[in-house]
């Protein structure tokens, strides 16, 4: 049904319009009338019209004023101005208010009905658009939490970013830094700690949607999944440096959130807060937030408020160490060795006489590097593999020899990771290329190929480009054009047939693409074969 409101101070005009419209559309519309600007405003508040025919010249509040007031509470109504005056100023102001049409009296029945028909079509379009938007919003309400949980899970528990960058773009997150808040829940406090029976995790699944809503209303953050009796929150930051005032504000917001959660959910809450780190190092903030909870009885605690130690000495090259292992995990041997050289030089410069601790640090790094290689699936583990490491490390008489052995072991671990990943990538690309060559005649997409090689479309696209030097579409097009060249040698096959056999349903598009690749149309290419 369409709700139509007619406002005109002339009774005859009002009845005439009403009769015309109901005579044609009585089965699909509800119609109300008003004779003053005030009456039309009041009627709109209760009737909620889809279409409004409004006379500009009415006693008291005129049509333009009435329209401004109605727009405050009804942004979807379609307005059609009726006036006996063809005044430019009125028309301009009406257009500025989003009026659909300016109708000058007298108005013929044909014009009235055509205008109503046009208005109904616009209402249908707007309703369909609104319905589509609501469906999209409904889907986003389902998808966005899943994407946020995937981002947090990947950042915290996987060594590679992989799809995280893509997901962050989906959520329109451009910040390069972040901090972690851990919301821990339980049934009651015991000496400052939360008691969390097993059933609490099950209960959390029920209150999670409301928890998410409350958190989103308080903080600009991503909400992770329920993990035991904890939920991880990720707050994006533009910069790594956070002032004292900003830290206090974060803690205060967290205190208010904890109180609100306890008031509205059947649970008790504590919140631990980590420092701001780069997104790729967000595990550090997670560990800090966890340490905040474990080393304090406060309901809300920031890592910088802890009086205990657990931090590096002031001059320790923490960033160098972090970059070193990040390069190692990605198999970038040259970049890893550059950071390793900086770190080794720092040790020798700061502790030239502490050979024992330098050797211990060398052994610690080598063992950690080999552990990373083992966890990456690149090497096997044997208990006695490192039996000579300690004796070798302390046997060197100079730092240069120790450095060479250190670099050799670290490079070996990094090389195995690089070689393994390269072989994996090559294997994926080779499989993908075989799939494309076998299925080029079908309507295949990036999703189809990535599914065939069992990795995500985003990561597949990245790997394929890196390893083959061209993207998926470029490779598919090249394969199809090469096949088309072969088929064009057969004069019994029409251009249309060849187009279809090469995976193109539109021969015109095929011809344009073929010419773009070869500087000749398929017909010209065929003629060139004939000499």
SULRA-V822478 format. One record per backbone hydrogen bond with DSSP energy under -1.0 kcal/mol. CO is the residue of the C=O (numbers start at 1). NH is the residue of the N-H. If there is no record, write none. Layout:
co = {CO | CO}
nh = {NH | NH}
//
This chain:
co = {2 | 3 | 3 | 4 | 5 | 6 | 7 | 10 | 11 | 12 | 13 | 14 | 15 | 16 | 17 | 18 | 19 | 21 | 22 | 25 | 28 | 30 | 32 | 34 | 36 | 37 | 38 | 39 | 40 | 41 | 43 | 44 | 50 | 51 | 52 | 53 | 54 | 56 | 56 | 62 | 63 | 64 | 65 | 66 | 67 | 70 | 70 | 78 | 79 | 80 | 81 | 82 | 83 | 85 | 87 | 88 | 89 | 90 | 91 | 92 | 93 | 94 | 95 | 101 | 103 | 108 | 109 | 110 | 111 | 112 | 113 | 114 | 115 | 116 | 117 | 118 | 119 | 120 | 121 | 122 | 123 | 124 | 125 | 126 | 127 | 128 | 129 | 130 | 131 | 132 | 133 | 134 | 135 | 136 | 137 | 139 | 140 | 143 | 144 | 145 | 146 | 147 | 148 | 149 | 150 | 151 | 152 | 153 | 154 | 161 | 163 | 164 | 165 | 166 | 167 | 168 | 169 | 176 | 177 | 178 | 179 | 180 | 181 | 182 | 183 | 184 | 186 | 188 | 190 | 193 | 195 | 197 | 198 | 199 | 200 | 203 | 204 | 207 | 208 | 209 | 210 | 211 | 212 | 213 | 215 | 219 | 222 | 227 | 229 | 230 | 231 | 232 | 233 | 234 | 235 | 237 | 243 | 244 | 245 | 246 | 247 | 248 | 249 | 250 | 251 | 252 | 253 | 254 | 255 | 256 | 257 | 258 | 259 | 260 | 261 | 265 | 268 | 270 | 271 | 272 | 273 | 277 | 278 | 279 | 281 | 282 | 283 | 284 | 285 | 286 | 287 | 288 | 289 | 290 | 291 | 299 | 301 | 302 | 303 | 313 | 316 | 317 | 318 | 319 | 320 | 321 | 322 | 323 | 324 | 325 | 326 | 327 | 328 | 331 | 332 | 333 | 334 | 335 | 336 | 337 | 338 | 339 | 340 | 341 | 342 | 343 | 344 | 345 | 346 | 347 | 351 | 354 | 355 | 356 | 357 | 358 | 359 | 360 | 361 | 362 | 363 | 364 | 365 | 366 | 367 | 368 | 369 | 370 | 371 | 372 | 373 | 374 | 382 | 384 | 386 | 388 | 389 | 390 | 398 | 399 | 400 | 401 | 402 | 403 | 404 | 405 | 406 | 407 | 408 | 409 | 410 | 411 | 412 | 413 | 414 | 415 | 416 | 417 | 418 | 419 | 420 | 421 | 422 | 423 | 424 | 425 | 426 | 427 | 428 | 429 | 430 | 431 | 432 | 433 | 434 | 435 | 439 | 442 | 445 | 446 | 447 | 448 | 449 | 450 | 456 | 457 | 458 | 459 | 460 | 461 | 462 | 463 | 464 | 465 | 471 | 472 | 473 | 474 | 475 | 476 | 477 | 478 | 479 | 480 | 481 | 482 | 483 | 484 | 486 | 487 | 490 | 494 | 495 | 496 | 497 | 498 | 499 | 500 | 506 | 507 | 508 | 509 | 510 | 511 | 512 | 513 | 514 | 515 | 521 | 522 | 523 | 524 | 525}
nh = {30 | 50 | 51 | 32 | 53 | 34 | 55 | 14 | 15 | 16 | 17 | 18 | 19 | 20 | 21 | 22 | 23 | 25 | 26 | 28 | 2 | 4 | 6 | 8 | 40 | 41 | 42 | 43 | 44 | 45 | 47 | 48 | 78 | 5 | 80 | 7 | 82 | 58 | 63 | 66 | 67 | 68 | 69 | 70 | 71 | 73 | 74 | 52 | 100 | 54 | 103 | 56 | 105 | 87 | 91 | 92 | 93 | 94 | 95 | 96 | 97 | 99 | 98 | 81 | 83 | 112 | 113 | 114 | 115 | 116 | 117 | 118 | 119 | 120 | 121 | 122 | 123 | 124 | 125 | 126 | 127 | 128 | 129 | 130 | 131 | 132 | 133 | 134 | 135 | 136 | 137 | 138 | 139 | 140 | 141 | 143 | 144 | 147 | 148 | 149 | 150 | 151 | 152 | 153 | 154 | 155 | 156 | 157 | 158 | 164 | 167 | 168 | 169 | 170 | 171 | 173 | 172 | 279 | 237 | 277 | 235 | 274 | 233 | 272 | 231 | 270 | 268 | 195 | 193 | 190 | 187 | 200 | 201 | 203 | 204 | 207 | 208 | 211 | 212 | 213 | 214 | 215 | 216 | 217 | 219 | 221 | 234 | 230 | 185 | 227 | 183 | 224 | 181 | 222 | 179 | 177 | 247 | 248 | 249 | 250 | 251 | 252 | 253 | 254 | 255 | 256 | 257 | 258 | 259 | 260 | 261 | 262 | 263 | 264 | 265 | 267 | 186 | 184 | 301 | 182 | 303 | 178 | 281 | 282 | 284 | 286 | 287 | 288 | 289 | 290 | 291 | 292 | 293 | 294 | 295 | 271 | 273 | 305 | 306 | 316 | 318 | 321 | 322 | 323 | 324 | 325 | 326 | 327 | 328 | 329 | 330 | 332 | 331 | 333 | 336 | 337 | 338 | 339 | 340 | 341 | 342 | 343 | 344 | 345 | 346 | 347 | 348 | 349 | 350 | 351 | 354 | 358 | 359 | 360 | 361 | 362 | 363 | 364 | 365 | 366 | 367 | 368 | 369 | 370 | 371 | 372 | 373 | 374 | 375 | 376 | 378 | 377 | 385 | 387 | 389 | 392 | 393 | 394 | 402 | 403 | 404 | 405 | 406 | 407 | 408 | 409 | 410 | 411 | 412 | 413 | 414 | 415 | 416 | 417 | 418 | 419 | 420 | 421 | 422 | 423 | 424 | 425 | 426 | 427 | 428 | 429 | 430 | 431 | 432 | 433 | 434 | 435 | 436 | 437 | 438 | 439 | 442 | 444 | 449 | 450 | 451 | 452 | 453 | 455 | 460 | 461 | 462 | 463 | 464 | 465 | 466 | 467 | 468 | 469 | 475 | 476 | 477 | 478 | 479 | 480 | 481 | 482 | 483 | 484 | 485 | 486 | 487 | 488 | 489 | 490 | 493 | 498 | 499 | 500 | 501 | 502 | 504 | 503 | 510 | 511 | 512 | 513 | 514 | 515 | 516 | 517 | 518 | 519 | 525 | 526 | 527 | 528 | 529}
//
